[in-house]
Every structure is written in C-alpha cells, then in structure tokens.
Amino acid sequence: MKGMGGGLQQMMRQANQMQNKIKKLQEELALREFEGTSGGGAVACKVTGDNKVMAIEIKPEVVNADDLEMLQEMIIAATNEALKAAKEISDQEMSKITGGVGFPGL
C-alpha cells in the first residue's frame, strides 16, 4: 500500500506538468495567425489561434452591389477556412502534449 501513494503523487505531478504545458500552448496559439481564402484569393481572412477574427481583406473587383450574397458567402468561406486551419494546428500541437488522449473542454 505504501508504494501506491508515491505512484499517485507521480501521476498528479505529471498531470500538473501537462496542464502547465497545455496552458502555455494555448497562450502561444492565441498569438499565432492563420489565414483562409476564397474566390481564388479575392477574399482573405486572418484569425488567431484562440478564434478571434483579426482581419478581412476583400479585393475591390469582387465588390458588386448587385451580388452581395456571393461576397458574403466568400467571406464566410474564407473565415471558416482560417478557423479550420487554426483548429487543425491546435489539435496537432495538443496531441503532442496529451499523447492523443482527448480531454473535455480542450
């Protein structure tokens, strides 16, 4: 029984280290920018790793008052592409820390 306490302490220490690594990764990802484009680069969106939209660029030639719906769809597509890129990198980096084990809320 005495040896089990040491194993529990070791496991708690490892969990704490993992938690610290995850927090550091989340802070680093929040500073990184990811870009998505649509319409052959006519619309570009930049987001951070913590899912904040930082910039949207629209080339003037795609602005058409008679077809705003197409422009809106391109903005949505570019934003979703940028968010997907951020999530993929986040998932890859998180997997390196957790060994592929998913944790709720992360």
C-alpha positions in Angstrom: 0.0 0.0 0.0 2.8 2.4 0.7 4.1 2.3 -2.9 0.7 3.3 -4.2 0.9 6.8 -2.6 4.1 7.5 -4.5 2.5 6.4 -7.8 -0.4 8.7 -7.1 1.9 11.6 -6.4 3.9 10.9 -9.5 0.7 10.8 -11.6 -0.6 14.1 -10.0 2.8 15.7 -10.8 2.6 14.6 -14.4 -0.9 15.8 -14.7 0.1 19.2 -13.3 3.0 19.4 -15.8 0.7 18.5 -18.6 -1.7 21.2 -17.5 1.1 23.8 -17.5 2.2 22.7 -21.0 -1.4 23.0 -22.3 -1.8 26.4 -20.8 1.5 27.6 -22.4 0.4 26.1 -25.8 -2.9 27.9 -25.6 -1.2 31.2 -24.9 1.2 30.6 -27.8 -1.6 29.7 -30.2 -3.5 32.8 -29.2 -0.6 34.8 -30.6 -0.4 32.9 -33.9 -2.3 34.0 -37.0 -4.0 31.7 -39.5 -5.3 32.6 -42.9 -8.1 31.4 -45.1 -9.0 32.5 -48.6 -11.9 32.1 -51.0 -12.7 33.1 -54.5 -9.2 32.4 -55.7 -7.8 34.8 -53.1 -10.4 37.5 -53.7 -11.3 37.3 -50.0 -8.8 36.6 -47.2 -9.5 36.2 -43.5 -6.9 36.1 -40.7 -7.8 34.7 -37.3 -5.8 33.9 -34.2 -5.4 30.5 -32.6 -8.0 31.5 -30.0 -10.6 32.1 -32.8 -10.6 35.9 -33.0 -11.0 37.4 -36.4 -8.1 39.8 -36.9 -8.5 41.0 -40.5 -10.7 40.5 -43.6 -9.3 41.6 -46.9 -11.6 42.0 -50.0 -10.3 42.8 -53.4 -12.3 45.6 -55.0 -13.1 43.7 -58.1 -15.3 41.3 -56.2 -17.5 44.0 -54.7 -20.7 44.1 -56.7 -23.7 45.8 -55.2 -25.9 43.5 -57.3 -24.4 40.3 -55.9 -23.7 40.9 -52.2 -24.8 37.4 -51.4 -21.7 36.0 -53.3 -19.4 38.3 -51.4 -21.0 37.3 -48.1 -20.5 33.6 -49.0 -16.8 34.2 -49.8 -16.3 36.0 -46.5 -17.9 33.1 -44.6 -15.8 30.5 -46.6 -12.6 32.3 -46.0 -13.3 32.7 -42.3 -14.3 29.1 -41.9 -11.1 28.0 -43.7 -8.9 30.1 -41.4 -10.7 28.8 -38.3 -10.3 25.2 -39.6 -6.5 25.8 -40.1 -6.2 27.1 -36.6 -8.1 24.2 -35.1 -6.1 21.6 -37.1 -2.8 23.1 -35.8 -4.2 23.4 -32.3 -5.3 19.8 -32.3 -1.9 18.6 -33.6 0.0 20.6 -31.0 -2.3 19.5 -28.2 -1.9 15.8 -29.3 1.8 16.2 -28.9 1.3 17.1 -25.2 -1.6 14.7 -24.4 -0.4 11.8 -26.4 -3.6 11.8 -28.4 -5.9 11.5 -25.4 -8.7 13.9 -25.7 -9.7 16.0 -22.7 -13.1 17.6 -22.4 -13.0 21.4 -22.8 -9.6 21.5 -24.5 
